[in-house]
Structures are given as C-alpha cells and as structure tokens.
Amino acid sequence: SKNGVNIFLPFCNLISQMKDFEASAEPLQECLNATELAVQESSTRLHDLTAKKMELHKLQVPQSKINQT
C-alpha cells in the first residue's frame, strides 16, 4: 500500500503543476484571442478598402475618358 502511494505522489505533483501552468497561461490566451479578433476585423476592413479602391478606379477610368473629350 505504501508503495502505491509513492507511485501516485509524482502524478499529484504533476497535476498540481499543470493546474498552475494553466492558470498562468489563461491571461496570455485571452490576450491572444483578443489580438486574433482584432486582426480578423482589421483584415475585413482592409478587404472592404481594397474593394472600394477598385470600384473607385473603375469609376475614374470613364471619368478620365470624359475629361479627354
């Protein structure tokens, strides 16, 4: 029975260390999640901006032809 306890003890220590690690990693994970969300929102806006620039260019081409005549 005592031998069983000796085998079990390292696992208890390991589980304790894992819980400590998870607790310390949680704020970092939240920060990463927030950063990821900000990047996704930014790239969505960037896509819209690119589309707007393309539309503007399409409109400017006929405008320049009108100006030449």
mmCIF file of the N, C-alpha and C atoms, coordinates in Angstrom:
data_MODEL
# 
_entry.id   MODEL 
# 
loop_
_atom_site.group_PDB 
_atom_site.id 
_atom_site.type_symbol 
_atom_site.label_atom_id 
_atom_site.label_alt_id 
_atom_site.label_comp_id 
_atom_site.label_asym_id 
_atom_site.label_entity_id 
_atom_site.label_seq_id 
_atom_site.pdbx_PDB_ins_code 
_atom_site.Cartn_x 
_atom_site.Cartn_y 
_atom_site.Cartn_z 
_atom_site.occupancy 
_atom_site.B_iso_or_equiv 
_atom_site.pdbx_formal_charge 
_atom_site.auth_seq_id 
_atom_site.auth_comp_id 
_atom_site.auth_asym_id 
_atom_site.auth_atom_id 
_atom_site.pdbx_PDB_model_num 
ATOM 1   N N  . SER A 1 1  ? 0.832   -1.199 0.000   1.00 0.00 ? 1  SER A N  1 
ATOM 2   C CA . SER A 1 1  ? 0.000   0.000  0.000   1.00 0.00 ? 1  SER A CA 1 
ATOM 3   C C  . SER A 1 1  ? 0.874   1.259  0.000   1.00 0.00 ? 1  SER A C  1 
ATOM 4   N N  . LYS A 1 2  ? 1.938   1.234  0.819   1.00 0.00 ? 2  LYS A N  1 
ATOM 5   C CA . LYS A 1 2  ? 2.833   2.397  0.880   1.00 0.00 ? 2  LYS A CA 1 
ATOM 6   C C  . LYS A 1 2  ? 3.522   2.610  -0.467  1.00 0.00 ? 2  LYS A C  1 
ATOM 7   N N  . ASN A 1 3  ? 3.849   1.502  -1.130  1.00 0.00 ? 3  ASN A N  1 
ATOM 8   C CA . ASN A 1 3  ? 4.476   1.579  -2.446  1.00 0.00 ? 3  ASN A CA 1 
ATOM 9   C C  . ASN A 1 3  ? 3.547   2.259  -3.456  1.00 0.00 ? 3  ASN A C  1 
ATOM 10  N N  . GLY A 1 4  ? 2.259   1.958  -3.372  1.00 0.00 ? 4  GLY A N  1 
ATOM 11  C CA . GLY A 1 4  ? 1.258   2.571  -4.248  1.00 0.00 ? 4  GLY A CA 1 
ATOM 12  C C  . GLY A 1 4  ? 1.206   4.077  -4.064  1.00 0.00 ? 4  GLY A C  1 
ATOM 13  N N  . VAL A 1 5  ? 1.316   4.529  -2.836  1.00 0.00 ? 5  VAL A N  1 
ATOM 14  C CA . VAL A 1 5  ? 1.302   5.966  -2.542  1.00 0.00 ? 5  VAL A CA 1 
ATOM 15  C C  . VAL A 1 5  ? 2.528   6.633  -3.163  1.00 0.00 ? 5  VAL A C  1 
ATOM 16  N N  . ASN A 1 6  ? 3.682   5.977  -3.066  1.00 0.00 ? 6  ASN A N  1 
ATOM 17  C CA . ASN A 1 6  ? 4.919   6.528  -3.631  1.00 0.00 ? 6  ASN A CA 1 
ATOM 18  C C  . ASN A 1 6  ? 4.821   6.699  -5.150  1.00 0.00 ? 6  ASN A C  1 
ATOM 19  N N  . ILE A 1 7  ? 4.126   5.782  -5.802  1.00 0.00 ? 7  ILE A N  1 
ATOM 20  C CA . ILE A 1 7  ? 3.946   5.870  -7.254  1.00 0.00 ? 7  ILE A CA 1 
ATOM 21  C C  . ILE A 1 7  ? 2.962   6.998  -7.585  1.00 0.00 ? 7  ILE A C  1 
ATOM 22  N N  . PHE A 1 8  ? 1.960   7.163  -6.750  1.00 0.00 ? 8  PHE A N  1 
ATOM 23  C CA . PHE A 1 8  ? 0.886   8.126  -7.003  1.00 0.00 ? 8  PHE A CA 1 
ATOM 24  C C  . PHE A 1 8  ? 1.329   9.573  -6.776  1.00 0.00 ? 8  PHE A C  1 
ATOM 25  N N  . LEU A 1 9  ? 2.261   9.770  -5.845  1.00 0.00 ? 9  LEU A N  1 
ATOM 26  C CA . LEU A 1 9  ? 2.684   11.118 -5.450  1.00 0.00 ? 9  LEU A CA 1 
ATOM 27  C C  . LEU A 1 9  ? 3.219   11.965 -6.609  1.00 0.00 ? 9  LEU A C  1 
ATOM 28  N N  . PRO A 1 10 ? 4.108   11.432 -7.452  1.00 0.00 ? 10 PRO A N  1 
ATOM 29  C CA . PRO A 1 10 ? 4.596   12.256 -8.574  1.00 0.00 ? 10 PRO A CA 1 
ATOM 30  C C  . PRO A 1 10 ? 3.461   12.728 -9.487  1.00 0.00 ? 10 PRO A C  1 
ATOM 31  N N  . PHE A 1 11 ? 2.438   11.886 -9.669  1.00 0.00 ? 11 PHE A N  1 
ATOM 32  C CA . PHE A 1 11 ? 1.300   12.274 -10.506 1.00 0.00 ? 11 PHE A CA 1 
ATOM 33  C C  . PHE A 1 11 ? 0.539   13.442 -9.878  1.00 0.00 ? 11 PHE A C  1 
ATOM 34  N N  . CYS A 1 12 ? 0.401   13.414 -8.563  1.00 0.00 ? 12 CYS A N  1 
ATOM 35  C CA . CYS A 1 12 ? -0.257  14.517 -7.850  1.00 0.00 ? 12 CYS A CA 1 
ATOM 36  C C  . CYS A 1 12 ? 0.520   15.815 -8.064  1.00 0.00 ? 12 CYS A C  1 
ATOM 37  N N  . ASN A 1 13 ? 1.839   15.734 -7.962  1.00 0.00 ? 13 ASN A N  1 
ATOM 38  C CA . ASN A 1 13 ? 2.686   16.908 -8.178  1.00 0.00 ? 13 ASN A CA 1 
ATOM 39  C C  . ASN A 1 13 ? 2.550   17.420 -9.611  1.00 0.00 ? 13 ASN A C  1 
ATOM 40  N N  . LEU A 1 14 ? 2.520   16.482 -10.547 1.00 0.00 ? 14 LEU A N  1 
ATOM 41  C CA . LEU A 1 14 ? 2.405   16.836 -11.961 1.00 0.00 ? 14 LEU A CA 1 
ATOM 42  C C  . LEU A 1 14 ? 1.073   17.531 -12.244 1.00 0.00 ? 14 LEU A C  1 
ATOM 43  N N  . ILE A 1 15 ? -0.005  16.983 -11.698 1.00 0.00 ? 15 ILE A N  1 
ATOM 44  C CA . ILE A 1 15 ? -1.338  17.576 -11.872 1.00 0.00 ? 15 ILE A CA 1 
ATOM 45  C C  . ILE A 1 15 ? -1.369  18.979 -11.272 1.00 0.00 ? 15 ILE A C  1 
ATOM 46  N N  . SER A 1 16 ? -0.760  19.136 -10.111 1.00 0.00 ? 16 SER A N  1 
ATOM 47  C CA . SER A 1 16 ? -0.697  20.440 -9.450  1.00 0.00 ? 16 SER A CA 1 
ATOM 48  C C  . SER A 1 16 ? 0.062   21.449 -10.322 1.00 0.00 ? 16 SER A C  1 
ATOM 49  N N  . GLN A 1 17 ? 1.189   21.009 -10.884 1.00 0.00 ? 17 GLN A N  1 
ATOM 50  C CA . GLN A 1 17 ? 1.993   21.883 -11.754 1.00 0.00 ? 17 GLN A CA 1 
ATOM 51  C C  . GLN A 1 17 ? 1.217   22.260 -13.020 1.00 0.00 ? 17 GLN A C  1 
ATOM 52  N N  . MET A 1 18 ? 0.477   21.295 -13.566 1.00 0.00 ? 18 MET A N  1 
ATOM 53  C CA . MET A 1 18 ? -0.314  21.550 -14.769 1.00 0.00 ? 18 MET A CA 1 
ATOM 54  C C  . MET A 1 18 ? -1.390  22.596 -14.499 1.00 0.00 ? 18 MET A C  1 
ATOM 55  N N  . LYS A 1 19 ? -2.036  22.486 -13.341 1.00 0.00 ? 19 LYS A N  1 
ATOM 56  C CA . LYS A 1 19 ? -3.081  23.460 -12.978 1.00 0.00 ? 19 LYS A CA 1 
ATOM 57  C C  . LYS A 1 19 ? -2.478  24.853 -12.810 1.00 0.00 ? 19 LYS A C  1 
ATOM 58  N N  . ASP A 1 20 ? -1.301  24.918 -12.181 1.00 0.00 ? 20 ASP A N  1 
ATOM 59  C CA . ASP A 1 20 ? -0.605  26.204 -12.029 1.00 0.00 ? 20 ASP A CA 1 
ATOM 60  C C  . ASP A 1 20 ? -0.282  26.805 -13.397 1.00 0.00 ? 20 ASP A C  1 
ATOM 61  N N  . PHE A 1 21 ? 0.209   25.946 -14.297 1.00 0.00 ? 21 PHE A N  1 
ATOM 62  C CA . PHE A 1 21 ? 0.569   26.401 -15.643 1.00 0.00 ? 21 PHE A CA 1 
ATOM 63  C C  . PHE A 1 21 ? -0.662  26.916 -16.389 1.00 0.00 ? 21 PHE A C  1 
ATOM 64  N N  . GLU A 1 22 ? -1.754  26.164 -16.314 1.00 0.00 ? 22 GLU A N  1 
ATOM 65  C CA . GLU A 1 22 ? -2.997  26.569 -16.985 1.00 0.00 ? 22 GLU A CA 1 
ATOM 66  C C  . GLU A 1 22 ? -3.480  27.921 -16.460 1.00 0.00 ? 22 GLU A C  1 
ATOM 67  N N  . ALA A 1 23 ? -3.387  28.101 -15.140 1.00 0.00 ? 23 ALA A N  1 
ATOM 68  C CA . ALA A 1 23 ? -3.821  29.360 -14.522 1.00 0.00 ? 23 ALA A CA 1 
ATOM 69  C C  . ALA A 1 23 ? -2.954  30.524 -15.003 1.00 0.00 ? 23 ALA A C  1 
ATOM 70  N N  . SER A 1 24 ? -1.640  30.293 -15.125 1.00 0.00 ? 24 SER A N  1 
ATOM 71  C CA . SER A 1 24 ? -0.745  31.371 -15.560 1.00 0.00 ? 24 SER A CA 1 
ATOM 72  C C  . SER A 1 24 ? -0.872  31.629 -17.058 1.00 0.00 ? 24 SER A C  1 
ATOM 73  N N  . ALA A 1 25 ? -1.279  30.618 -17.826 1.00 0.00 ? 25 ALA A N  1 
ATOM 74  C CA . ALA A 1 25 ? -1.405  30.776 -19.282 1.00 0.00 ? 25 ALA A CA 1 
ATOM 75  C C  . ALA A 1 25 ? -2.726  31.427 -19.684 1.00 0.00 ? 25 ALA A C  1 
ATOM 76  N N  . GLU A 1 26 ? -3.696  31.423 -18.785 1.00 0.00 ? 26 GLU A N  1 
ATOM 77  C CA . GLU A 1 26 ? -5.040  31.930 -19.120 1.00 0.00 ? 26 GLU A CA 1 
ATOM 78  C C  . GLU A 1 26 ? -5.049  33.397 -19.572 1.00 0.00 ? 26 GLU A C  1 
ATOM 79  N N  . PRO A 1 27 ? -4.396  34.325 -18.828 1.00 0.00 ? 27 PRO A N  1 
ATOM 80  C CA . PRO A 1 27 ? -4.385  35.727 -19.293 1.00 0.00 ? 27 PRO A CA 1 
ATOM 81  C C  . PRO A 1 27 ? -3.731  35.871 -20.670 1.00 0.00 ? 27 PRO A C  1 
ATOM 82  N N  . LEU A 1 28 ? -2.669  35.100 -20.902 1.00 0.00 ? 28 LEU A N  1 
ATOM 83  C CA . LEU A 1 28 ? -1.985  35.137 -22.197 1.00 0.00 ? 28 LEU A CA 1 
ATOM 84  C C  . LEU A 1 28 ? -2.930  34.670 -23.300 1.00 0.00 ? 28 LEU A C  1 
ATOM 85  N N  . GLN A 1 29 ? -3.669  33.603 -23.026 1.00 0.00 ? 29 GLN A N  1 
ATOM 86  C CA . GLN A 1 29 ? -4.619  33.066 -24.003 1.00 0.00 ? 29 GLN A CA 1 
ATOM 87  C C  . GLN A 1 29 ? -5.698  34.101 -24.322 1.00 0.00 ? 29 GLN A C  1 
ATOM 88  N N  . GLU A 1 30 ? -6.183  34.790 -23.303 1.00 0.00 ? 30 GLU A N  1 
ATOM 89  C CA . GLU A 1 30 ? -7.200  35.836 -23.507 1.00 0.00 ? 30 GLU A CA 1 
ATOM 90  C C  . GLU A 1 30 ? -6.646  36.961 -24.377 1.00 0.00 ? 30 GLU A C  1 
ATOM 91  N N  . CYS A 1 31 ? -5.401  37.325 -24.117 1.00 0.00 ? 31 CYS A N  1 
ATOM 92  C CA . CYS A 1 31 ? -4.744  38.375 -24.902 1.00 0.00 ? 31 CYS A CA 1 
ATOM 93  C C  . CYS A 1 31 ? -4.594  37.931 -26.358 1.00 0.00 ? 31 CYS A C  1 
ATOM 94  N N  . LEU A 1 32 ? -4.188  36.679 -26.566 1.00 0.00 ? 32 LEU A N  1 
ATOM 95  C CA . LEU A 1 32 ? -4.040  36.141 -27.923 1.00 0.00 ? 32 LEU A CA 1 
ATOM 96  C C  . LEU A 1 32 ? -5.376  36.118 -28.654 1.00 0.00 ? 32 LEU A C  1 
ATOM 97  N N  . ASN A 1 33 ? -6.426  35.707 -27.951 1.00 0.00 ? 33 ASN A N  1 
ATOM 98  C CA . ASN A 1 33 ? -7.762  35.667 -28.553 1.00 0.00 ? 33 ASN A CA 1 
ATOM 99  C C  . ASN A 1 33 ? -8.209  37.063 -28.979 1.00 0.00 ? 33 ASN A C  1 
ATOM 100 N N  . ALA A 1 34 ? -7.978  38.041 -28.114 1.00 0.00 ? 34 ALA A N  1 
ATOM 101 C CA . ALA A 1 34 ? -8.357  39.428 -28.416 1.00 0.00 ? 34 ALA A CA 1 
ATOM 102 C C  . ALA A 1 34 ? -7.564  39.954 -29.612 1.00 0.00 ? 34 ALA A C  1 
ATOM 103 N N  . THR A 1 35 ? -6.270  39.619 -29.650 1.00 0.00 ? 35 THR A N  1 
ATOM 104 C CA . THR A 1 35 ? -5.414  40.048 -30.761 1.00 0.00 ? 35 THR A CA 1 
ATOM 105 C C  . THR A 1 35 ? -5.878  39.428 -32.069 1.00 0.00 ? 35 THR A C  1 
ATOM 106 N N  . GLU A 1 36 ? -6.196  38.131 -32.019 1.00 0.00 ? 36 GLU A N  1 
ATOM 107 C CA . GLU A 1 36 ? -6.664  37.425 -33.217 1.00 0.00 ? 36 GLU A CA 1 
ATOM 108 C C  . GLU A 1 36 ? -7.943  38.069 -33.753 1.00 0.00 ? 36 GLU A C  1 
ATOM 109 N N  . LEU A 1 37 ? -8.853  38.392 -32.853 1.00 0.00 ? 37 LEU A N  1 
ATOM 110 C CA . LEU A 1 37 ? -10.116 39.026 -33.238 1.00 0.00 ? 37 LEU A CA 1 
ATOM 111 C C  . LEU A 1 37 ? -9.859  40.388 -33.890 1.00 0.00 ? 37 LEU A C  1 
ATOM 112 N N  . ALA A 1 38 ? -8.960  41.166 -33.298 1.00 0.00 ? 38 ALA A N  1 
ATOM 113 C CA . ALA A 1 38 ? -8.629  42.490 -33.840 1.00 0.00 ? 38 ALA A CA 1 
ATOM 114 C C  . ALA A 1 38 ? -8.034  42.373 -35.241 1.00 0.00 ? 38 ALA A C  1 
ATOM 115 N N  . VAL A 1 39 ? -7.170  41.380 -35.443 1.00 0.00 ? 39 VAL A N  1 
ATOM 116 C CA . VAL A 1 39 ? -6.546  41.167 -36.758 1.00 0.00 ? 39 VAL A CA 1 
ATOM 117 C C  . VAL A 1 39 ? -7.600  40.770 -37.790 1.00 0.00 ? 39 VAL A C  1 
ATOM 118 N N  . GLN A 1 40 ? -8.517  39.879 -37.394 1.00 0.00 ? 40 GLN A N  1 
ATOM 119 C CA . GLN A 1 40 ? -9.585  39.457 -38.306 1.00 0.00 ? 40 GLN A CA 1 
ATOM 120 C C  . GLN A 1 40 ? -10.463 40.639 -38.705 1.00 0.00 ? 40 GLN A C  1 
ATOM 121 N N  . GLU A 1 41 ? -10.834 41.461 -37.731 1.00 0.00 ? 41 GLU A N  1 
ATOM 122 C CA . GLU A 1 41 ? -11.667 42.636 -38.019 1.00 0.00 ? 41 GLU A CA 1 
ATOM 123 C C  . GLU A 1 41 ? -10.925 43.611 -38.929 1.00 0.00 ? 41 GLU A C  1 
ATOM 124 N N  . SER A 1 42 ? -9.639  43.769 -38.671 1.00 0.00 ? 42 SER A N  1 
ATOM 125 C CA . SER A 1 42 ? -8.818  44.669 -39.477 1.00 0.00 ? 42 SER A CA 1 
ATOM 126 C C  . SER A 1 42 ? -8.722  44.169 -40.912 1.00 0.00 ? 42 SER A C  1 
ATOM 127 N N  . SER A 1 43 ? -8.520  42.865 -41.099 1.00 0.00 ? 43 SER A N  1 
ATOM 128 C CA . SER A 1 43 ? -8.397  42.331 -42.455 1.00 0.00 ? 43 SER A CA 1 
ATOM 129 C C  . SER A 1 43 ? -9.724  42.403 -43.198 1.00 0.00 ? 43 SER A C  1 
ATOM 130 N N  . THR A 1 44 ? -10.837 42.322 -42.461 1.00 0.00 ? 44 THR A N  1 
ATOM 131 C CA . THR A 1 44 ? -12.154 42.502 -43.086 1.00 0.00 ? 44 THR A CA 1 
ATOM 132 C C  . THR A 1 44 ? -12.285 43.931 -43.600 1.00 0.00 ? 44 THR A C  1 
ATOM 133 N N  . ARG A 1 45 ? -11.884 44.886 -42.771 1.00 0.00 ? 45 ARG A N  1 
ATOM 134 C CA . ARG A 1 45 ? -11.937 46.293 -43.189 1.00 0.00 ? 45 ARG A CA 1 
ATOM 135 C C  . ARG A 1 45 ? -10.987 46.546 -44.355 1.00 0.00 ? 45 ARG A C  1 
ATOM 136 N N  . LEU A 1 46 ? -9.842  45.899 -44.320 1.00 0.00 ? 46 LEU A N  1 
ATOM 137 C CA . LEU A 1 46 ? -8.853  46.057 -45.387 1.00 0.00 ? 46 LEU A CA 1 
ATOM 138 C C  . LEU A 1 46 ? -9.423  45.540 -46.702 1.00 0.00 ? 46 LEU A C  1 
ATOM 139 N N  . HIS A 1 47 ? -10.122 44.403 -46.638 1.00 0.00 ? 47 HIS A N  1 
ATOM 140 C CA . HIS A 1 47 ? -10.760 43.827 -47.824 1.00 0.00 ? 47 HIS A CA 1 
ATOM 141 C C  . HIS A 1 47 ? -11.767 44.826 -48.391 1.00 0.00 ? 47 HIS A C  1 
ATOM 142 N N  . ASP A 1 48 ? -12.570 45.417 -47.523 1.00 0.00 ? 48 ASP A N  1 
ATOM 143 C CA . ASP A 1 48 ? -13.548 46.423 -47.938 1.00 0.00 ? 48 ASP A CA 1 
ATOM 144 C C  . ASP A 1 48 ? -12.850 47.618 -48.587 1.00 0.00 ? 48 ASP A C  1 
ATOM 145 N N  . LEU A 1 49 ? -11.737 48.030 -47.998 1.00 0.00 ? 49 LEU A N  1 
ATOM 146 C CA . LEU A 1 49 ? -10.982 49.163 -48.517 1.00 0.00 ? 49 LEU A CA 1 
ATOM 147 C C  . LEU A 1 49 ? -10.461 48.853 -49.912 1.00 0.00 ? 49 LEU A C  1 
ATOM 148 N N  . THR A 1 50 ? -9.928  47.644 -50.102 1.00 0.00 ? 50 THR A N  1 
ATOM 149 C CA . THR A 1 50 ? -9.423  47.224 -51.409 1.00 0.00 ? 50 THR A CA 1 
ATOM 150 C C  . THR A 1 50 ? -10.550 47.227 -52.431 1.00 0.00 ? 50 THR A C  1 
ATOM 151 N N  . ALA A 1 51 ? -11.704 46.698 -52.043 1.00 0.00 ? 51 ALA A N  1 
ATOM 152 C CA . ALA A 1 51 ? -12.867 46.668 -52.937 1.00 0.00 ? 51 ALA A CA 1 
ATOM 153 C C  . ALA A 1 51 ? -13.301 48.092 -53.294 1.00 0.00 ? 51 ALA A C  1 
ATOM 154 N N  . LYS A 1 52 ? -13.286 48.983 -52.310 1.00 0.00 ? 52 LYS A N  1 
ATOM 155 C CA . LYS A 1 52 ? -13.670 50.379 -52.552 1.00 0.00 ? 52 LYS A CA 1 
ATOM 156 C C  . LYS A 1 52 ? -12.696 51.053 -53.515 1.00 0.00 ? 52 LYS A C  1 
ATOM 157 N N  . LYS A 1 53 ? -11.402 50.775 -53.341 1.00 0.00 ? 53 LYS A N  1 
ATOM 158 C CA . LYS A 1 53 ? -10.398 51.362 -54.234 1.00 0.00 ? 53 LYS A CA 1 
ATOM 159 C C  . LYS A 1 53 ? -10.596 50.868 -55.661 1.00 0.00 ? 53 LYS A C  1 
ATOM 160 N N  . MET A 1 54 ? -10.923 49.571 -55.799 1.00 0.00 ? 54 MET A N  1 
ATOM 161 C CA . MET A 1 54 ? -11.161 49.008 -57.128 1.00 0.00 ? 54 MET A CA 1 
ATOM 162 C C  . MET A 1 54 ? -12.382 49.651 -57.782 1.00 0.00 ? 54 MET A C  1 
ATOM 163 N N  . GLU A 1 55 ? -13.437 49.821 -56.997 1.00 0.00 ? 55 GLU A N  1 
ATOM 164 C CA . GLU A 1 55 ? -14.652 50.472 -57.511 1.00 0.00 ? 55 GLU A CA 1 
ATOM 165 C C  . GLU A 1 55 ? -14.343 51.916 -57.928 1.00 0.00 ? 55 GLU A C  1 
ATOM 166 N N  . LEU A 1 56 ? -13.595 52.608 -57.095 1.00 0.00 ? 56 LEU A N  1 
ATOM 167 C CA . LEU A 1 56 ? -13.222 53.992 -57.384 1.00 0.00 ? 56 LEU A CA 1 
ATOM 168 C C  . LEU A 1 56 ? -12.439 54.059 -58.689 1.00 0.00 ? 56 LEU A C  1 
ATOM 169 N N  . HIS A 1 57 ? -11.493 53.129 -58.858 1.00 0.00 ? 57 HIS A N  1 
ATOM 170 C CA . HIS A 1 57 ? -10.676 53.084 -60.071 1.00 0.00 ? 57 HIS A CA 1 
ATOM 171 C C  . HIS A 1 57 ? -11.556 52.852 -61.303 1.00 0.00 ? 57 HIS A C  1 
ATOM 172 N N  . LYS A 1 58 ? -12.518 51.928 -61.174 1.00 0.00 ? 58 LYS A N  1 
ATOM 173 C CA . LYS A 1 58 ? -13.443 51.646 -62.287 1.00 0.00 ? 58 LYS A CA 1 
ATOM 174 C C  . LYS A 1 58 ? -14.223 52.898 -62.668 1.00 0.00 ? 58 LYS A C  1 
ATOM 175 N N  . LEU A 1 59 ? -14.615 53.671 -61.672 1.00 0.00 ? 59 LEU A N  1 
ATOM 176 C CA . LEU A 1 59 ? -15.370 54.898 -61.932 1.00 0.00 ? 59 LEU A CA 1 
ATOM 177 C C  . LEU A 1 59 ? -14.477 56.008 -62.488 1.00 0.00 ? 59 LEU A C  1 
ATOM 178 N N  . GLN A 1 60 ? -13.216 56.003 -62.070 1.00 0.00 ? 60 GLN A N  1 
ATOM 179 C CA . GLN A 1 60 ? -12.299 57.064 -62.505 1.00 0.00 ? 60 GLN A CA 1 
ATOM 180 C C  . GLN A 1 60 ? -11.881 56.897 -63.962 1.00 0.00 ? 60 GLN A C  1 
ATOM 181 N N  . VAL A 1 61 ? -11.818 55.644 -64.434 1.00 0.00 ? 61 VAL A N  1 
ATOM 182 C CA . VAL A 1 61 ? -11.409 55.400 -65.823 1.00 0.00 ? 61 VAL A CA 1 
ATOM 183 C C  . VAL A 1 61 ? -12.391 56.060 -66.794 1.00 0.00 ? 61 VAL A C  1 
ATOM 184 N N  . PRO A 1 62 ? -13.711 55.793 -66.680 1.00 0.00 ? 62 PRO A N  1 
ATOM 185 C CA . PRO A 1 62 ? -14.649 56.501 -67.561 1.00 0.00 ? 62 PRO A CA 1 
ATOM 186 C C  . PRO A 1 62 ? -14.589 58.022 -67.374 1.00 0.00 ? 62 PRO A C  1 
ATOM 187 N N  . GLN A 1 63 ? -14.381 58.463 -66.145 1.00 0.00 ? 63 GLN A N  1 
ATOM 188 C CA . GLN A 1 63 ? -14.294 59.900 -65.851 1.00 0.00 ? 63 GLN A CA 1 
ATOM 189 C C  . GLN A 1 63 ? -13.131 60.527 -66.614 1.00 0.00 ? 63 GLN A C  1 
ATOM 190 N N  . SER A 1 64 ? -11.990 59.831 -66.655 1.00 0.00 ? 64 SER A N  1 
ATOM 191 C CA . SER A 1 64 ? -10.823 60.375 -67.354 1.00 0.00 ? 64 SER A CA 1 
ATOM 192 C C  . SER A 1 64 ? -11.079 60.421 -68.861 1.00 0.00 ? 64 SER A C  1 
ATOM 193 N N  . LYS A 1 65 ? -11.833 59.447 -69.393 1.00 0.00 ? 65 LYS A N  1 
ATOM 194 C CA . LYS A 1 65 ? -12.173 59.452 -70.816 1.00 0.00 ? 65 LYS A CA 1 
ATOM 195 C C  . LYS A 1 65 ? -13.100 60.622 -71.133 1.00 0.00 ? 65 LYS A C  1 
ATOM 196 N N  . ILE A 1 66 ? -14.029 60.895 -70.226 1.00 0.00 ? 66 ILE A N  1 
ATOM 197 C CA . ILE A 1 66 ? -14.947 62.025 -70.395 1.00 0.00 ? 66 ILE A CA 1 
ATOM 198 C C  . ILE A 1 66 ? -14.150 63.330 -70.399 1.00 0.00 ? 66 ILE A C  1 
ATOM 199 N N  . ASN A 1 67 ? -13.183 63.425 -69.503 1.00 0.00 ? 67 ASN A N  1 
ATOM 200 C CA . ASN A 1 67 ? -12.379 64.645 -69.390 1.00 0.00 ? 67 ASN A CA 1 
ATOM 201 C C  . ASN A 1 67 ? -11.524 64.880 -70.640 1.00 0.00 ? 67 ASN A C  1 
ATOM 202 N N  . GLN A 1 68 ? -11.117 63.798 -71.318 1.00 0.00 ? 68 GLN A N  1 
ATOM 203 C CA . GLN A 1 68 ? -10.262 63.913 -72.504 1.00 0.00 ? 68 GLN A CA 1 
ATOM 204 C C  . GLN A 1 68 ? -11.044 64.430 -73.711 1.00 0.00 ? 68 GLN A C  1 
ATOM 205 N N  . THR A 1 69 ? -12.347 64.205 -73.730 1.00 0.00 ? 69 THR A N  1 
ATOM 206 C CA . THR A 1 69 ? -13.142 64.609 -74.904 1.00 0.00 ? 69 THR A CA 1 
ATOM 207 C C  . THR A 1 69 ? -13.539 66.068 -74.849 1.00 0.00 ? 69 THR A C  1 
# 
